[in-house]
Amino acid sequence: MKQTAVEWLKNTLYAYLDKEDKEYTDHLFTKAKQIEKEQNGNTWDAAIKAHENRSGVISRSICDFDEYYNETYGDKK
């Protein structure tokens, strides 16, 4: 099964944490997953709107997504 970025980070960090630290940080990962889900939903909605605005032309919609992502989350490579 695929992992989200938050799940990957949690699994990676948990390899270095003891049981007490894991329990303490669980609520942070729960919140991060909620934020990630909301961001994915917003991105999905924006992609659908962009695709509709571009009359269903995929290549133009992909460019719109890149612009949306960079404006929303920054181009942090």
Secondary structure, 3 states (H helix, E strand, C coil): CCCCHHHHHHHHHHCCCCHHHHHHHHHHHHHHHHHHHHHHHHHHHHHHHHHHHCCCCHHHHHHHHHHHHHHHHCCCC
